Amino acid sequence: MRVLVVAAPLLGHVFPLMPLALALREAGHEVVVATGGEALRVRDSGLRVEDVVPSGVRFGPIALRIMLAHPLVAKRELRGSGRLDFVSRMFGTVGDAMTEPLRTFARGWRPDVVVHEPLAAAGSALGVPSIVHDVSLFDGLVLTAAVGARMKAEVRSPATVLRTAPPSLAEFPGGERMRFVPYSGDGEVPQWLAEPSGTPRILVSRSTAPGPGAGRMMAAVVRAARQVDAEFVLVRPDRTEGLPGNVRTVGWVPIPQVLPFCDGIVHHGGAGTVLGSLAAGVPQLVEPGPGDRTVHATAITGRGAGLRAEPREVTAALLTRLIEDSKLQRAAGEVRAEMAAMPSPGEVAERWESLAMQ
């Protein structure tokens, strides 16, 4: 079968789709990934990748226009209680820009089925059977419908949805279960980071997407770090000078390869990092915030697999608890086992034709 995989032009949106896309290719299907912007980096995977996002599409200006036109919506979004009002408008605008390039490509390549992440609802506007690929702890069908309702094009109901969220954190009706497999492309991992450190290690990451206050959590951790008996590793920090002796820095690294050698992770609450940390069984400290971040932080703490805190709430005691609380470790391990028991992308790819044609 010819499978078109569609993602919004952000790394955090295309990366979760890649394990299935690669498994489908391995199973003998012809696969093309359609995205744009920074997400075009997945060309490194060896899959064919089509740029379907016009060059003038930029999230910053789109977000600013929405904020100016809908200040109350923007205010709720910044508080982490946006109820999809802001997100649907933003990705609806991006979806409208993607629709015609996608249709042009689809007319020539003629895919049999489209797989898309929920915020790339343009994938369900091509007149081709579509499948939603969940990539967060939200219901992908609800997300797709919310974005589609903002678009000019007609977005049809998908045939089914692939559920990647562990049921103990988020369970939704219908669909097919599939294990979330972390993916962040290739990259060099320093030798010291690919082995145990001898002391507890806390990885500190931040979003790959631009946004206000992106470095606040990392700065808060640095301020508290010297009082914690642990090694801290900052991924892509704003600064590398004047740091405490137990703080090290790295550039871009494939985080899934690093997590097995970490005892905890502090991050912004993005879906890929949340699910990747759960898959590794690593307790996490999550910063609530706009988009899906507050929902993720609430779900993680509710399950007992991690903590949540604003940057101003980060203390040495909180960071110590992250790596020493046996309850957090046990819950994170339980979720890891739960996810490992779900069907792998390879297993889903083996029965793809029956799934895609239902």
Buried (B, 14 or more C-beta within 10 A) or exposed (E): BBBBBBBBBBBBBBBBBBBBBBBBBEBEBBBBBBBBBBBBBBBEBEBEBBBBBEEEBBBEEBBEEBBEEBEEBBEBBBEBEBEBBBBBBBBBBBBBBBBBBBBEBBEEBEBBBBBBBBBBBBBBBBEBBBBBBBBBBBBBBEBBBBBBEBBEBEBBEBBBBBBBBBEBBBEBEEBBBBBBBBBBBEBEBEEEBEEEBEEBBBBBBBBBBEBEBBBBBBBBBBBBBEEBEBBBBBBBBEEEEEBEEBBBBBEEBBBBBBBEBBBBBBBBBBBBBBBBBBBBBBBBBBBBBBBBBBBBBBBBBEBBBBBBBEBEEBBBEBBBBBBBBEEBBEBBBBBBEBBEEBBBBBEBBBEBBEBBEE
